[in-house]
Amino acid sequence: MLKKYWILLIGAAAFQGAALAQNNEAQLKAYEGEMGVFTQHHEHVTLEFEKDELVAHSNVVREILLLSDNAAGFFNTGSVYHSYFHTLENMEGASLVPSDKGFTRYKATKVRTKPSRSESVFYDDVKESEVFFTHLKKGAKTLLTYSMSYRDIHMLPKFYFQNYLPILDASFSVTFPKGLELEGLLQGADVDWIKKTVTENKKTTTITWHATNVPKAKVFSDAPRFGYYAPHLVIFIKNYTKPKSNSPVAVFNNVSDLNRYVYRFVENVNKEDDKHIADKVKELTHGLNTEDSKAAAIYTWVQNNIKYVAFEDSLGGFVPREASEVYRRRFGDCKDMAGLLRAMCSAAGMDARYVWIGTRDLPYSYNLTPVPSVFNHMICAVKVNGKWEFLDGTDGSIPYGVIPYGIQGKEALIGHTADAYEVVKMPENNSSLSTEVDSSFIKINEYAVLGNLSIHLSGYNAWHIKRLLKYKNEKEREDAFNAITSRATNKYAQKKFDFKLTEDPQKEVLITANFEVPDYVRKAGKDLYVNLNLHRSMADSRIDMVQRNAPVENDFKEIKKQVVVLDIPQGYKVSYIPDDVHKKVVGLGSYSIRYQSNDKTVTVSKELVIDALYIQPAQFKDFNQMVAGLQNAYKESVVLTAD
């Protein structure tokens, strides 16, 4: 069957290529301004029994029409990513160059395979294979076809219906034997335009999801990862029955099946206690009488002494290395750190477990999609005073007891045994955890303002600075702090700066600087106009409600407090101060701006509360109203009049 569908897809590509040759000019005109367009993107997965074992293969056809003269430089290679679990079997490429008789075909040059940098800290080794297209020009096409074999039927491919180019024709289909129950879930925003059809014969069922004239994907720098809003398909097998058998084999019917699948990767790890680990734990916990203090000491030691290195190799992408090896080498990936934390907490007499979790990069729910791709991270859970504390050894700056912001609000699977587990939801930390208190003290020097400032950071803001400083030299630090302290206008000039990391467990940061902002004060007759909104946070945050369907993502909830104190120049008095303003929107946040004055100073105090990790499209209108209110408030100036 694999060969049959491969021939059909190649044949379809050739037939459609010939047909589209007649419409090249129309397509060039229809997509004017684009560099290229996918004329077809098709993938077909075949599930079938070979020697009584269920196996999976896929065949893919991708064809791109070049629409501009400089497109050849961007589309002269075609890439396929594969790994231990997804084996590349056939890969061919060709350039289809327009000629008097349609298209002339030029076979792509030899495939090159190289390691690929993976963003994952959990999955397997990834390689990238490339073909190189020649003779390209405007109106030419690149055709890439390949087949993939899936080593494990638990990890079937996803399919994205949108891409970095428009797509004329996109389809994903899967053929599977009768007696197999398959789930196919469309994820992302606005998926109604993807049509599903089902065809059957005596032995197999084929499901096809198809879309035409798909616009290119919109990418937003402040949005969550692509999977949150890009239409894509997740398929998985729920269960199947082998030929000549009446007993169904469970694959992924529910979370219990998922736990059973992943737990097998850890059940035989760290079976033996390690004397060196036991001695270190005894040293770390000496004199400590509470579970909380013991867990904190172990966590802090791992943070400070085990270097995080993300490396994956076949099943090593799922199986933690022995804790004794990680302890001896002093490095490991997330699974290794979780295993070491578990072993050390266990050596201290505490109940510790492996925890599988998906970071905020992944949008999936365990109940809806109980498949391994809902995970891309592993941490440790330790029972302290009857409740779970979660330890993420990969984050070297987050103190004990705090959830790293990358896993806030996410589901976590705590594995007890192959048949026992818990699913818990990570808390979202309150905005009060992370504060930025920014104070400026300024005076007027002709048309300039001179000042000094202090910025006090706590929570995620402070821990980010700690990570920032770790790998920067003195000049890079100065540039980084200049970006943090900058205010008022682009003429801001930092004269000197200093910073202090306190020894407080919360690792608070204090930044101080002296600065000057030329040409900031406006003068009209006897009046001086000074806008005390040196910071205009969120002023440029308005969301396009027409063009955008993706949420806005914030790294964490936080509170920004900003105070500016202006010394009133001798011979002047305050003739106007703006009215106080405030607004609160439940589920989003709030702002307040308050002015005060006396004979010597004018003070503006602002507080902005960001109270949402995600701003959903349904909240865009309310958020934009908040921004509009701030924009109006930021236009206000204090007026000083000469006596």
C-alpha positions in Angstrom: 0.0 0.0 0.0 2.9 2.4 0.8 4.2 2.0 -2.8 0.8 2.5 -4.2 0.2 5.8 -2.5 3.7 7.0 -3.3 3.1 6.4 -7.0 -0.3 8.2 -6.7 1.1 11.2 -5.0 4.0 11.5 -7.5 1.6 11.1 -10.4 -0.7 13.7 -8.9 2.2 16.1 -8.6 3.2 15.6 -12.2 -0.4 15.9 -13.4 -1.1 19.0 -11.4 2.3 20.5 -12.4 1.3 20.1 -16.1 -2.1 21.7 -15.5 -0.7 24.6 -13.5 1.8 25.3 -16.2 -1.1 26.7 -18.2 -2.1 29.0 -15.3 1.3 30.3 -14.4 0.7 33.9 -15.5 -2.6 34.0 -13.7 -1.0 32.8 -10.5 1.9 35.3 -10.8 -0.6 38.1 -11.1 -3.0 36.8 -8.4 -0.2 36.7 -5.8 1.7 39.8 -6.8 3.9 41.0 -4.0 4.5 37.5 -2.6 7.9 35.8 -3.2 6.3 32.5 -3.8 3.2 30.3 -3.3 2.8 26.6 -2.4 0.9 25.2 -5.4 0.5 22.0 -3.4 1.3 20.7 0.0 0.1 17.1 0.5 0.8 14.5 3.1 -0.6 10.9 3.2 -0.1 8.6 6.2 -0.6 4.9 5.8 -1.2 2.7 8.9 -1.0 -1.0 8.1 0.1 -4.4 9.5 3.4 -5.9 8.6 4.1 -9.3 10.1 1.3 -8.7 12.6 2.7 -5.4 13.8 1.1 -2.0 13.2 3.5 0.3 11.3 3.2 3.9 10.0 4.6 5.5 6.8 4.0 8.9 5.2 4.5 10.4 1.8 4.8 14.1 1.3 4.7 16.4 -1.8 5.6 20.0 -1.6 5.7 22.3 -4.7 6.5 26.0 -4.6 6.0 28.5 -7.5 8.5 31.3 -7.5 6.8 34.7 -8.0 9.6 37.2 -8.0 13.0 37.6 -9.5 14.9 37.3 -6.2 12.9 34.3 -4.9 15.5 31.9 -6.3 18.0 32.9 -3.6 15.4 32.1 -0.9 14.0 28.8 -2.2 17.0 27.1 -3.7 17.0 24.5 -0.9 14.4 22.1 0.4 14.6 20.7 3.9 13.2 17.7 5.7 13.6 17.1 9.5 13.9 13.6 10.8 15.1 11.7 13.8 15.5 8.3 15.5 11.7 8.1 15.7 11.0 9.5 12.2 13.2 7.9 9.6 13.6 9.5 6.2 13.4 6.8 3.6 13.2 8.5 0.2 13.8 12.1 -0.8 13.9 13.6 -4.2 13.8 17.1 -5.5 13.5 18.8 -8.9 13.3 22.2 -10.5 10.5 22.8 -13.0 11.5 25.6 -15.2 9.0 27.1 -17.7 9.7 26.5 -21.4 7.8 26.7 -24.7 6.4 23.2 -24.1 5.5 23.6 -20.4 8.2 22.8 -17.9 11.7 21.5 -18.2 12.7 19.2 -15.3 16.1 19.5 -13.6 16.9 17.0 -10.9 18.0 18.5 -7.6 21.6 17.9 -6.6 22.7 15.4 -3.9 21.0 15.4 -0.5 23.1 16.7 2.4 22.3 15.7 6.0 23.4 17.6 9.0 22.5 17.9 12.7 19.7 20.3 13.4 19.5 22.5 16.5 16.3 21.5 18.3 14.5 24.0 20.6 13.2 21.0 22.6 14.7 20.1 25.9 12.9 16.7 26.0 12.6 15.0 22.6 14.9 13.1 20.4 17.9 13.8 18.2 16.9 15.8 15.1 18.7 15.9 11.7 18.0 18.0 8.6 18.4 16.7 5.1 18.6 19.1 2.2 18.3 19.1 -1.6 19.6 21.9 -3.7 17.5 23.2 -6.6 19.1 24.7 -9.8 18.1 26.8 -12.8 15.6 28.7 -10.7 14.0 31.9 -11.9 10.7 33.7 -11.7 7.9 31.4 -12.8 9.9 28.2 -12.0 8.8 25.7 -9.4 10.6 23.6 -6.8 9.2 20.1 -6.3 10.2 18.1 -3.1 8.9 14.6 -2.5 9.9 12.3 0.4 8.7 9.4 2.5 9.0 8.9 6.2 8.8 5.8 8.4 7.6 6.1 12.0 9.5 3.9 14.4 6.8 4.3 17.0 3.1 4.5 16.2 2.6 6.5 19.4 4.3 9.5 17.6 2.5 10.3 14.4 3.0 13.6 12.5 1.2 16.9 12.9 0.2 18.8 9.8 0.0 22.6 9.6 -2.5 24.0 7.0 -0.8 27.4 7.0 2.7 28.3 6.3 5.1 31.2 5.6 3.7 31.3 2.0 0.1 31.1 0.7 -1.0 27.6 -0.2 -3.2 26.9 -3.2 -4.0 23.3 -2.3 -3.3 21.6 1.1 -4.3 18.2 2.2 -3.6 15.6 4.9 -5.0 12.1 4.6 -4.6 8.9 6.5 -5.5 5.4 5.5 -5.9 2.8 8.2 -7.3 -0.8 8.5 -10.7 -1.6 9.8 -10.6 -2.3 13.5 -8.4 0.8 14.2 -9.9 3.8 16.0 -8.2 7.0 15.0 -8.7 10.5 16.4 -8.0 13.6 14.3 -8.3 16.9 16.1 -8.0 20.3 14.4 -6.3 22.8 16.7 -5.8 26.6 16.4 -8.1 29.5 15.5 -10.6 29.5 12.7 -10.5 25.9 11.4 -14.0 25.8 9.9 -12.6 26.2 6.3 -10.8 22.9 6.5 -13.0 20.2 5.0 -13.1 16.6 6.2 -14.1 13.6 4.0 -14.2 9.9 4.8 -14.1 7.1 2.3 -14.2 3.4 3.0 -13.7 0.0 1.4 -13.9 -3.5 2.8 -10.5 -3.4 4.4 -9.6 0.3 5.1 -10.8 3.7 5.9 -9.3 6.9 4.5 -9.9 10.3 6.1 -8.9 13.5 4.3 -8.7 17.0 5.5 -8.4 19.5 2.6 -8.2 23.2 2.2 -7.7 25.5 -0.9 -6.5 29.1 -1.4 -5.0 29.3 2.1 -3.5 32.7 2.9 -0.1 32.8 4.4 0.2 32.7 8.2 0.5 35.8 10.1 3.3 35.8 12.7 3.3 38.1 15.7 6.3 38.8 17.9 4.2 39.1 21.1 1.9 36.1 20.4 2.3 32.6 22.0 3.8 30.0 19.8 2.4 29.2 16.4 0.4 26.2 17.5 -1.9 28.3 19.7 -3.5 30.0 16.7 -2.2 28.4 13.5 -4.7 25.8 12.1 -3.1 22.3 12.4 -4.1 18.7 12.7 -3.1 16.3 15.5 -3.8 12.6 14.8 -3.4 9.7 17.1 -4.5 6.1 17.4 -6.9 5.4 20.3 -6.8 1.6 19.9 -6.6 -1.2 17.3 -7.3 -4.9 16.8 -4.7 -7.1 15.2 -5.7 -9.4 12.3 -7.0 -12.7 13.6 -7.5 -11.2 17.1 -10.6 -10.1 19.0 -8.7 -8.2 21.7 -8.2 -4.5 21.1 -4.8 -3.0 21.9 -5.0 0.3 23.7 -2.8 3.2 22.5 -4.0 6.6 23.6 -7.7 6.4 24.7 -7.0 8.6 27.7 -4.5 10.1 30.1 -4.0 6.7 31.7 -2.7 5.3 28.5 -0.4 8.3 28.1 1.0 7.8 31.6 1.5 4.1 31.0 3.4 4.9 27.8 5.8 7.5 29.3 6.3 5.8 32.6 8.0 2.9 31.0 10.9 5.2 30.1 11.7 5.9 33.8 10.6 2.8 35.7 14.0 1.1 35.4 16.1 4.2 36.1 17.9 4.8 39.4 17.0 1.5 40.9 20.2 1.5 43.0 21.1 4.0 45.7 24.4 5.9 45.2 26.7 6.4 48.2 28.1 9.7 46.8 24.6 11.2 46.4 23.6 10.0 49.9 26.8 11.5 51.5 26.1 14.9 49.7 22.5 14.9 50.8 23.6 14.2 54.4 26.0 17.1 54.2 23.4 19.5 52.7 20.7 18.6 55.2 22.8 18.5 58.3 21.0 20.5 61.0 17.9 21.0 59.0 14.7 19.7 60.7 12.0 20.4 58.2 11.1 18.9 54.8 10.8 22.4 53.3 14.4 23.4 54.3 15.8 20.1 53.1 14.1 20.3 49.7 15.2 23.9 49.4 18.9 23.0 50.2 18.9 20.2 47.6 17.2 22.3 44.9 19.6 25.2 45.4 22.7 22.9 45.3 21.5 21.4 42.0 20.8 24.9 40.5 24.3 26.0 41.4 26.3 22.9 40.6 24.7 21.0 37.7 25.1 22.7 34.4 22.1 22.4 32.1 23.0 21.0 28.7 20.2 20.1 26.2 21.2 17.0 24.3 19.1 14.2 22.9 19.9 10.9 21.3 17.3 8.4 20.2 15.6 7.0 23.3 17.9 9.3 25.4 15.3 12.0 24.5 12.9 10.2 26.8 15.0 8.2 29.3 16.8 10.1 32.1 20.4 9.1 32.7 21.3 7.5 36.0 21.5 10.1 38.8 24.9 8.8 39.8 26.2 9.7 36.3 24.7 13.2 36.3 26.0 13.8 39.8 29.5 12.7 38.7 29.6 14.6 35.4 27.9 17.8 36.9 25.8 18.3 33.8 22.5 17.0 32.2 19.3 17.9 30.4 15.9 18.5 32.0 15.2 14.7 32.5 18.7 14.2 34.0 18.2 17.1 36.5 14.7 15.9 37.4 16.2 12.4 38.0 19.0 13.8 40.2 16.6 15.9 42.2 14.3 12.9 42.7 17.2 10.7 43.8 18.5 13.4 46.2 15.1 14.1 47.7 14.5 10.4 48.1 17.9 10.0 49.9 16.7 12.7 52.3 13.7 10.5 53.1 11.1 12.4 51.1 8.6 11.2 48.5 9.8 12.5 45.1 8.4 11.8 41.6 9.1 12.5 37.9 6.8 15.0 36.4 6.1 15.3 32.6 4.9 18.8 31.6 4.5 20.9 28.5 5.8 24.4 28.7 3.8 27.4 27.5 5.2 26.8 24.1 2.6 24.0 23.7 -1.2 24.7 23.6 -2.5 21.2 24.2 -4.7 19.6 26.9 -3.9 16.1 28.2 -7.6 15.0 28.1 -8.1 16.2 24.6 -4.8 15.1 23.1 -3.3 12.4 25.3 -0.1 12.0 23.2 3.6 12.4 24.0 3.8 15.7 22.0 1.9 17.4 24.8 5.2 17.2 26.8 8.5 19.0 26.1 9.9 19.2 29.6 10.5 17.2 32.7 10.7 18.4 36.3 10.6 16.9 39.8 7.8 16.9 42.4 8.6 16.4 46.1 6.0 16.0 48.8 6.5 18.7 51.5 4.2 18.9 54.4 1.5 17.0 52.6 1.6 18.9 49.3 3.7 18.8 46.1 6.5 21.3 45.6 7.8 21.5 42.0 11.5 21.7 41.3 12.8 22.7 37.9 16.6 22.3 37.9 17.1 23.9 34.5 16.3 27.4 35.8 19.3 28.6 37.7 17.7 31.8 39.1 14.2 30.9 40.3 14.2 30.4 44.1 12.7 27.4 45.8 8.9 27.4 46.0 8.3 29.5 42.8 7.1 28.2 39.5 9.2 29.2 36.5 7.1 31.5 34.3 7.5 29.2 31.3 5.3 26.5 33.0 2.7 28.7 34.8 -0.8 27.5 34.3 0.2 24.3 32.6 -0.9 20.8 33.3 1.6 18.5 34.9 1.6 14.7 34.9 3.0 13.3 38.1 3.9 9.6 37.6 3.6 7.3 40.6 3.6 4.0 38.8 2.6 2.7 35.4 -1.0 2.6 36.5 -1.1 5.5 39.0 -0.7 9.2 38.4 -1.9 12.7 39.1 -2.6 15.6 36.8 -2.3 18.9 38.5 -2.3 22.4 37.2 0.6 24.7 37.8 -0.4 27.9 39.6 -0.2 31.3 37.9 1.8 33.6 40.2 0.1 36.8 41.2 1.2 40.1 39.8 2.5 41.2 43.2 5.3 38.6 43.0 7.1 40.6 40.2 7.4 44.3 40.8 9.3 47.1 39.2 9.6 50.3 41.3 11.1 53.0 39.2 11.8 56.4 40.8 13.2 59.5 39.1 14.3 62.7 40.8 14.7 65.5 38.2 15.5 69.2 38.0 15.3 71.6 35.1 18.5 73.0 33.5 17.4 75.4 30.8 15.6 73.1 28.3 17.1 69.9 29.6 16.2 67.8 32.6 19.0 66.4 34.8 18.2 63.5 37.2 19.1 60.4 39.1 17.0 57.3 39.3 16.7 54.1 41.1 15.0 50.9 39.9 14.1 48.2 42.4 13.2 44.8 40.8 11.8 41.8 42.4 10.4 38.4 41.3 10.7 37.4 37.6 12.1 40.9 36.7 15.0 40.4 39.1 15.7 36.8 38.2 15.8 37.8 34.5 18.5 40.4 35.3 20.5 37.7 37.1 20.4 35.5 34.0 21.2 38.5 31.9 24.4 39.4 33.9 25.7 35.8 34.0 27.1 35.8 30.4 27.8 39.5 29.7 31.0 41.4 29.9 31.3 44.9 31.3 30.4 46.8 28.1 27.5 44.5 27.4 26.2 45.0 30.9 26.4 48.8 30.5 24.5 48.6 27.2 21.9 46.3 28.8 21.4 48.7 31.8 21.2 51.7 29.5 18.2 50.0 27.7 16.6 49.4 31.1 17.1 52.9 32.5 16.3 54.8 29.3 13.3 57.2 29.6 11.7 60.3 28.3 13.1 60.5 24.7 15.7 59.0 22.5 18.0 61.8 23.6 18.4 60.1 27.0 22.0 60.1 28.0 23.2 57.9 30.9 26.0 59.4 32.8 26.8 56.6 35.2 25.1 53.5 36.6 25.5 50.9 39.2 23.6 47.8 40.3 23.4 45.5 43.3 22.1 42.0 43.7 21.0 41.4 47.2 21.6 38.2 49.1 17.9 38.0 49.8 16.4 34.6 48.7 14.2 36.5 46.3 17.3 37.8 44.6 16.1 41.4 44.4 18.0 43.9 42.2 18.7 47.6 42.7 19.8 49.7 39.7 20.9 53.3 40.1 22.0 55.9 37.4 22.4 59.5 36.7 21.1 60.9 33.4 20.3 63.9 31.2 17.6 64.5 28.7 18.4 67.5 26.4 15.6 69.6 24.8 12.9 68.1 27.0 11.4 71.2 28.5 9.2 73.5 26.4 8.9 77.2 27.1 6.2 79.6 26.0 6.3 83.1 27.5 6.5 82.8 31.2 5.4 79.2 31.2 7.5 76.0 31.3 5.8 72.8 30.1 7.2 69.5 31.6 5.7 66.1 30.8 6.4 64.0 33.9 5.5 60.8 32.1 9.1 59.9 31.5 7.9 56.3 31.1 5.0 55.7 28.8 4.5 52.0 29.4 1.9 50.3 27.1 1.5 53.4 25.0 2.3 51.5 21.8 0.4 48.4 22.8 -2.8 48.8 20.9 -3.9 45.6 19.2 -5.1 45.4 15.6 -8.6 43.9 16.1 -9.1 43.4 12.3 -6.0 41.7 11.2 -5.1 39.7 14.3 -6.6 36.4 15.6 -3.7 35.4 17.8 -3.6 36.1 21.6 -1.1 38.4 23.1 1.3 36.7 25.5 2.9 38.2 28.6 5.8 36.3 30.2 4.4 36.9 33.6 2.0 39.1 35.6 3.6 42.1 37.2 3.2 45.5 38.8 5.0 48.5 37.5 5.3 51.5 39.9 6.8 54.7 38.6 7.4 57.9 40.5 8.8 61.1 39.1 9.7 64.0 41.5 10.4 67.4 39.9 12.2 70.2 41.7 10.3 73.4 41.0 12.9 76.0 39.8 13.4 79.0 41.9 11.1 81.8 40.8 8.4 79.5 39.4 5.1 78.1 40.8 2.8 75.4 39.7 -0.1 76.8 37.6 -1.5 73.5 36.3 -1.3 69.9 37.2 -3.3 67.2 35.3 -6.3 65.4 36.9 -5.8 62.0 38.4 -6.9 59.1 36.3 -7.5 55.4 36.9 -9.1 52.4 35.3 -9.4 48.7 36.0 -10.5 45.8 33.7 -11.1 42.5 35.4 -8.9 39.8 33.9 -6.6 42.2 32.3 -5.2 44.7 34.7 -5.4 48.3 35.8 -3.6 51.7 35.8 -3.7 54.8 38.0 -1.9 58.1 37.7 -1.9 60.6 40.6 -0.4 64.1 40.8 0.7 66.0 44.0 2.5 69.3 44.4 3.8 71.6 47.1 6.0 74.7 47.1 9.1 72.8 46.2 8.1 69.7 44.2 5.6 68.2 41.8 5.2 64.4 42.0 3.5 62.0 39.7 2.9 58.4 40.9 1.8 55.7 38.5 0.9 52.1 39.0 0.3 49.7 36.1 -0.9 46.2 36.9 -0.6 43.5 34.2 -2.9 40.7 35.4 -3.1 38.3 32.4 -0.7 35.9 30.9 -2.7 35.9 27.7 -4.9 38.6 26.2 -7.5 36.8 24.2 -9.2 38.2 21.0 -12.4 38.6 23.0 -10.5 41.0 25.3 -8.9 43.1 22.6 -11.6 45.8 22.7 -11.3 46.3 26.5 -7.5 46.3 26.4 -7.4 48.9 23.6 -9.7 51.1 25.7 -7.1 50.9 28.5 -4.3 51.8 26.1 -6.3 54.7 24.7 -6.9 56.0 28.3 -3.1 55.8 29.0 -2.2 57.5 25.7 -4.4 60.5 26.6 -3.0 60.7 30.1 0.6 60.6 28.8 -0.1 63.7 26.7 -0.6 65.8 29.9 2.1 68.2 31.1 2.7 70.1 34.3 2.8 73.9 33.7 5.2 76.0 35.8 4.7 79.8 35.6 7.3 82.5 36.5 6.3 84.6 39.4 
